[in-house]
Amino acid sequence: MMKMKRLKIYLLAMLPLAFVTFSCDEEDAILEQQLKDNPLPEAPSGDPGVLDFSQYVAIGNSLAAGVMDGALYTDGQNHSIPALLAAQFQISGVGGGSFNQPDINSVNGYSGPGPDGQPGTSDDQGRFLLSLALAKPVPTPGELPTAYGGNKAELNNFGVPGMRITEVLSPSLANNPYYARFASAPGTSTVLGDALATSPTFFTYWLGSNDILQYAIGGGSNESLITSAQDFQDALSQSLGALVQSGAEGVVLTLPPYVLLPYFRAVPYNAIPMTDANVVAQLNAAFSGLNRALDGLVQVSQQSPLVNVSQQEADRRKVSYALGANPILIKDDALVDFDRPGGEFDILLALQLITPAERQALAPYGQSRPATANDLPTLASASVLGTAVGGNAQALVGITVPAADNLILSASEVQTVVGTRAQFNAIIAGVVAGINAQSNGSITLVDVQPAFADLFGLSPAAARFLIDPSQGTNQALEAMGEAAAAQADGQLGLEVDGHNLRPDFAPNGVFSTDGVHPNPRGNAIIANLIIDALNTTRGANIPHVNVIALRGIVATDL
């Protein structure tokens, strides 16, 4: 097409001048008539309603900072939720001012050290791309973040990857390299203080994810990563109170249902394929000793008060393989540890029901069981399952050796995540309601949960229970559960401008390749939820972000 266009221009230049002049006049007339019949669309405009967007600040974690694909990098930062919102606020009539972010100035960012385990070396890893050939995310070369070189006093985006809600008030957050690079006075300043120093007129506040999500991502292996309800409420009340007292109005978002994220759904619980009948037979023979020992504990339980193991408990711990997809063998720390000193396995030995060699062989399986559909393997487990431990080809993770607790969010740990997140959302709703009662409604609460229920194809009943596990004993959670149930249609994906966008990191998905953070399209959907709330409750008329015009994931053929 380009060559044909150039050829046309060249031929026109060869025509007599008079004919060219005549043609131009005729062409102008045709264009004028076409414009009358098909006028060009007017530039978008909007209205701020009762709000003042002239000095907008964003406070949040990696979701506000623009992390995608496991790293903070330039393109992701440019498509952060606050950056997308600020662009809409800058549309004529809305009144938004300039919006400055602490630019990372890195194409790939930094997701972690490479194989040598040393940060700052040549094999550092950056953002992940979706490999179409391997059907999995693969890392790019990365680089450690450097200090922000711009004017720190003019910043608007105070999103800090990894920040917990209690850290928004803490100078110790300077230990976080992403805050240290743009803190006004590292070791003394706080995120909240830096944001307030800009004299904000409007804010978005989305914190609280890392106060339970870090626990979940780590497979529920470290309970110290869960913020207490009291600390959560205190930090939220203090930070939101200070923002409103400064004269700013703003938006606070609820926490989404994390257990639905691709990070917990990409790897199925039965991710162990078996295609060789001989291998199946060998594995079942190897586990026959464990299975006999479990049945032995049931028999001992019927004769001695020292042991209390039901047949149901024994059966859930037994290991048996078959051709096809098999459950991952996992460690579940919620189980009684049969391998503890003086425990059930030792009792079997003392009763001479097993030999010392058999007792030793049982050691790895004191808290093991095959996974069920209620367990959620993490995305991190994908690179570990089936690998040999210490080079031993017989010791395979998730097959003959239980997958470690940090690789699997077990059923009991799922309940902890669901319950704690719901508790935090109840606190968010309560604190916002209390501040609004004293400030004439300065804060707009945006509940993202109904959109997630719709996106992930939940049934109304599943949405109601997931959002409100208290089953109606908390009024705020009950209302959130009903709202989610009303929007849950049971259809996987979200329809946007005729496109079905999926809840994963496939080419038509809305998540980035890390399985936790949205891609630009996902961020735009969240930005539009905020815009809808402001248009509905604050008298604004802010145009939507064009979701489909933005990219999804970044793929590579390699």
Secondary structure, 3 states (H helix, E strand, C coil): CHHHHHHHHHHHHCCCHHHHHHHHHHHHHHHHHHHHHCCCCCCCECECCCCCCCCEEEEECHHHHCCECCECCHHHHHCCHHHHHHHHHCCECCCCCCCCCCCCCCCCCCCECCCCCCCCCCCCEEEEEEECCCCEEEEEECCCCCCCCCCHHHCCEEECCCCCHHHHHCHHHHHCHHHHCCCCCCCCCCHHHHHHCCCCCEEEEECCCHHHHHHHHCCCCCHHHCCCHHHHHHHHHHHHHHHHHCCCEEEEECCCCHHHCHHHCCCCCCCEEECCHHHHHHHHHHCHHHHHHHHHHHHHHCCCCCCCCCHHHHHHHCCCCCCEEECCEEECCCCCCCCCCCCHHHHHHHCCCCCHHHHHHHHHHCCEEECCCCCEECHHHHHCCCCEECCEEEEEECCCECECHHHEECHHHHHHHHHHHHHHHHHHHHHHHHHHHHHCCCEEEECCHHHHHHHECCCHHHHHHHHCCCCCCCHHHHHHHHHHHHHCCCCECEEECCEEEECCCCCCECECCCCCCECHHHHHHHHHHHHHHHHHHCCCECCCCCCCCCCCCCEECC
